[in-house]
């Protein structure tokens, strides 16, 4: 038991630090964790977010004590793919509505995301990044980026806050952040193991630097605070993709300083 009279300049700092640490431990580290925005692009690899990648990101963020808020643009999907047949379906869907499936309903319009309210931002992959967040799937290196995606990426970068991207989504950073270093894996297909290896050439054409990495690895551009990992750009085992995403998330949280 202590009283106000018993406090001194020597004991007060220690007392404050102790109570702050106790608050972190007793709330599962959420009080002291980074606040991270995760931007989705629909639900399903061929026309939206790659679900395994999104889940892996959320698991690693949870383990890292981060507070997560998911966002997606309130726009129509480029098209809808029947994932069993691999063919376009005669229907239309909304990116925000579909992304809510992954977020279990807890999601906000990307137009409401402010860099000032978060410590970091992460983009999972899936063709939605190339079809709904941008037009890369159609236009290649001449693609355009959704205006809210462009706004938040530039705002987080300008604020010096870390950006994580995996799979195909690093093309967004390559388009918007001059001279950025990213990875989408290897630059040769290697007999089909890297079926989207040509993306590396598109990244170079945009003026970015491409760094070769394996699925379990992440590349950290310390200057720009951009962290990337190949994920499903490679035909490989899920646990290697999970580990690579873990490396990406770990480095994003480290760069956030939280």
C-alpha positions as CSV (number, residue, x, y, z in Angstrom):
1,X,0.0,0.0,0.0
2,X,1.3,3.4,-0.8
3,X,0.0,7.0,-0.2
4,X,0.5,10.2,-2.2
5,X,3.0,11.3,0.5
6,X,5.1,8.2,-0.1
7,X,5.6,9.0,-3.8
8,X,8.9,10.6,-4.9
9,X,10.4,11.6,-8.2
10,X,12.3,8.3,-8.2
11,X,9.3,6.0,-7.6
12,X,6.7,7.8,-9.7
13,X,8.2,6.9,-13.2
14,X,8.5,3.2,-12.2
15,X,5.0,3.2,-10.9
16,X,3.6,4.7,-14.1
17,X,5.5,2.2,-16.3
18,X,4.4,-0.8,-14.2
19,X,0.7,0.2,-14.4
20,X,1.0,0.8,-18.2
21,X,2.6,-2.7,-18.6
22,X,-0.1,-4.3,-16.5
23,X,-2.8,-2.6,-18.6
24,X,-1.3,-4.2,-21.7
25,X,-1.0,-7.7,-20.3
26,X,-4.4,-7.7,-18.8
27,X,-6.1,-6.7,-22.0
28,X,-4.3,-9.2,-24.3
29,X,-1.9,-6.5,-25.4
30,X,-4.7,-4.7,-27.4
31,X,-4.2,-1.4,-25.5
32,X,-0.6,-1.2,-26.7
33,X,-1.0,-2.9,-30.1
34,X,-0.9,-1.3,-33.5
35,X,-4.1,-0.2,-35.1
36,X,-4.0,-1.8,-38.6
37,X,-6.3,-1.3,-41.6
38,X,-6.8,-4.3,-43.8
39,X,-8.2,-3.6,-47.3
40,X,-10.2,-6.3,-49.0
41,X,-11.3,-6.5,-52.7
42,X,-14.2,-8.9,-52.6
43,X,-14.4,-12.6,-51.6
44,X,-12.8,-15.3,-53.6
45,X,-9.4,-15.6,-55.4
46,X,-10.6,-15.2,-59.0
47,X,-12.7,-12.1,-58.6
48,X,-11.9,-10.8,-55.1
49,X,-9.7,-11.3,-52.1
50,X,-7.7,-14.5,-51.8
51,X,-9.4,-15.9,-48.6
52,X,-6.4,-18.0,-47.3
53,X,-4.2,-14.9,-47.5
54,X,-6.7,-12.7,-45.8
55,X,-7.2,-15.3,-43.0
56,X,-3.4,-15.7,-42.6
57,X,-3.0,-11.9,-42.3
58,X,-5.7,-11.7,-39.6
59,X,-4.2,-14.6,-37.6
60,X,-0.8,-13.1,-37.6
61,X,-2.1,-9.6,-36.7
62,X,-4.1,-11.2,-33.8
63,X,-1.0,-13.0,-32.6
64,X,0.9,-9.7,-32.8
65,X,-1.6,-7.9,-30.6
66,X,-2.9,-5.6,-33.3
67,X,-6.3,-4.0,-33.4
68,X,-7.8,-4.6,-36.9
69,X,-10.4,-2.8,-38.9
70,X,-11.3,-4.0,-42.4
71,X,-12.2,-1.8,-45.3
72,X,-13.3,-2.3,-48.9
73,X,-14.4,0.1,-51.7
74,X,-18.1,0.4,-52.2
75,X,-18.0,-0.3,-56.0
76,X,-19.2,-3.0,-58.4
77,X,-16.8,-6.0,-59.1
78,X,-15.3,-6.0,-62.6
79,X,-17.1,-9.3,-63.0
80,X,-18.1,-12.5,-61.1
81,X,-16.3,-15.8,-61.6
82,X,-17.9,-19.2,-60.9
83,X,-15.0,-20.6,-58.8
84,X,-16.0,-24.2,-59.5
85,X,-16.1,-23.8,-63.3
86,X,-13.6,-21.0,-63.6
87,X,-15.9,-19.1,-65.9
88,X,-17.7,-15.7,-65.7
89,X,-21.2,-15.8,-64.3
90,X,-24.1,-13.7,-65.5
91,X,-24.5,-11.6,-62.4
92,X,-23.1,-8.5,-60.6
93,X,-21.8,-8.2,-57.1
94,X,-20.6,-5.3,-54.9
95,X,-17.0,-5.4,-53.5
96,X,-17.9,-4.0,-50.1
97,X,-20.8,-6.5,-49.7
98,X,-18.7,-9.5,-50.8
99,X,-15.8,-8.4,-48.6
100,X,-18.1,-8.4,-45.6
101,X,-18.2,-12.2,-45.8
102,X,-14.6,-12.4,-44.8
103,X,-14.9,-9.6,-42.2
104,X,-17.9,-11.4,-40.6
105,X,-19.9,-8.2,-41.3
106,X,-17.5,-5.9,-39.4
107,X,-16.3,-3.8,-42.3
108,X,-16.3,-0.1,-43.4
109,X,-16.3,1.7,-46.7
110,X,-12.8,2.4,-47.8
111,X,-13.8,6.1,-48.4
112,X,-13.9,6.4,-44.6
113,X,-10.4,5.2,-44.0
114,X,-8.0,7.9,-42.7
115,X,-4.3,7.3,-42.3
116,X,-4.3,9.5,-39.2
117,X,-6.5,6.9,-37.4
118,X,-4.3,3.9,-38.1
119,X,-0.7,2.8,-37.6
120,X,-0.3,0.6,-40.7
121,X,-2.2,-0.7,-43.7
122,X,-2.2,-4.2,-45.3
123,X,-3.5,-5.4,-48.7
124,X,-4.1,-9.2,-49.2
125,X,-3.9,-10.5,-52.8
126,X,-6.3,-12.2,-55.0
127,X,-7.4,-11.1,-58.5
128,X,-9.6,-8.5,-56.8
129,X,-6.5,-6.4,-56.3
130,X,-6.0,-6.5,-60.1
131,X,-9.6,-6.2,-61.1
132,X,-11.5,-4.2,-58.4
133,X,-8.8,-2.2,-56.7
134,X,-7.2,-1.5,-60.0
135,X,-7.4,-2.4,-63.7
136,X,-4.0,-4.2,-63.8
137,X,-5.7,-7.5,-65.0
138,X,-7.0,-5.7,-68.1
139,X,-4.5,-2.9,-68.8
140,X,-1.2,-4.3,-67.6
141,X,1.4,-1.7,-66.7
142,X,-0.9,1.1,-68.1
143,X,-3.5,0.3,-65.4
144,X,-5.4,2.8,-63.2
145,X,-6.0,2.5,-59.5
146,X,-9.2,3.0,-57.6
147,X,-9.2,6.6,-56.3
148,X,-9.7,5.6,-52.6
149,X,-7.0,3.0,-52.9
150,X,-4.6,5.6,-54.4
151,X,-5.5,8.1,-51.7
152,X,-4.9,5.8,-48.7
153,X,-1.7,4.3,-50.1
154,X,-0.2,7.8,-50.7
155,X,-1.5,9.1,-47.4
156,X,0.0,6.2,-45.4
157,X,3.3,6.5,-47.3
158,X,3.4,10.3,-46.8
159,X,2.8,9.8,-43.1
160,X,5.7,7.4,-42.8
161,X,3.4,4.5,-41.8
162,X,4.1,0.9,-42.9
163,X,2.3,-0.7,-45.8
164,X,2.1,-4.5,-46.3
165,X,1.1,-6.1,-49.6
166,X,1.1,-9.7,-50.7
167,X,0.5,-11.8,-53.9
168,X,-0.5,-9.5,-56.8
169,X,-1.2,-6.4,-54.7
170,X,2.4,-5.1,-54.7
171,X,1.7,-3.8,-58.2
172,X,-0.3,-1.1,-56.4
173,X,2.7,0.2,-54.6
174,X,4.8,-0.1,-57.8
175,X,2.4,2.1,-59.6
176,X,1.9,4.8,-56.9
177,X,5.2,5.0,-55.0
178,X,8.2,5.9,-57.2
179,X,11.3,3.8,-56.8
180,X,9.7,1.4,-54.3
181,X,11.1,-2.1,-53.7
182,X,8.7,-5.0,-53.8
183,X,8.5,-8.7,-54.4
184,X,6.0,-10.9,-56.2
185,X,8.4,-13.9,-56.0
186,X,10.5,-15.1,-58.9
187,X,11.0,-13.7,-62.4
188,X,10.8,-17.0,-64.3
189,X,7.9,-19.5,-64.4
190,X,10.1,-22.5,-63.5
191,X,7.9,-25.0,-65.2
192,X,4.6,-23.5,-63.8
193,X,5.7,-23.1,-60.2
194,X,5.5,-19.3,-60.7
195,X,2.7,-18.9,-63.2
196,X,2.5,-15.1,-62.8
197,X,6.2,-14.5,-63.0
198,X,5.6,-11.9,-65.8
199,X,4.3,-9.5,-63.2
200,X,7.9,-8.8,-62.1
201,X,8.6,-7.3,-65.6
202,X,5.5,-5.1,-65.3
203,X,6.7,-3.9,-61.9
204,X,10.1,-3.0,-63.4
205,X,8.3,-1.2,-66.3
206,X,6.6,1.0,-63.7
207,X,10.0,2.1,-62.4
208,X,10.0,0.0,-59.2
209,X,12.7,-2.5,-58.1
210,X,11.7,-6.1,-58.0
211,X,13.4,-8.3,-55.5
212,X,13.4,-12.1,-55.9
213,X,12.0,-13.9,-52.8
214,X,10.7,-17.4,-52.0
215,X,7.1,-17.9,-50.7
216,X,8.1,-18.2,-47.0
217,X,10.1,-14.9,-47.2
218,X,9.2,-11.2,-47.2
219,X,11.0,-8.2,-48.6
220,X,11.3,-5.0,-46.5
221,X,11.9,-1.7,-48.2
222,X,13.0,0.2,-45.1
223,X,13.2,3.6,-46.9
224,X,9.5,3.5,-48.0
225,X,8.3,1.2,-45.1
226,X,6.8,-1.2,-47.6
227,X,6.8,-4.9,-46.9
228,X,5.8,-7.5,-49.5
229,X,5.6,-11.3,-49.8
230,X,4.8,-13.5,-52.8
231,X,2.0,-15.6,-51.3
232,X,-0.1,-17.4,-54.0
233,X,2.0,-16.0,-56.8
234,X,3.7,-19.4,-56.3
235,X,2.1,-22.8,-56.6
236,X,3.3,-24.2,-53.3
237,X,2.2,-25.5,-50.0
238,X,-0.1,-23.4,-47.8
239,X,2.1,-23.4,-44.8
240,X,4.9,-21.8,-46.7
241,X,2.5,-19.0,-47.8
242,X,1.3,-18.7,-44.2
243,X,4.9,-18.3,-43.0
244,X,5.7,-15.7,-45.7
245,X,2.6,-13.7,-44.7
246,X,3.7,-14.0,-41.1
247,X,7.1,-12.5,-42.0
248,X,5.3,-9.6,-43.8
249,X,3.0,-8.9,-40.8
250,X,5.8,-9.2,-38.3
251,X,7.8,-6.6,-40.2
252,X,4.9,-4.3,-40.7
253,X,4.2,-4.3,-36.9
254,X,7.9,-3.7,-36.2
255,X,8.0,-0.8,-38.5
256,X,4.9,0.7,-36.9
257,X,6.8,1.0,-33.6
258,X,3.9,-0.5,-31.7
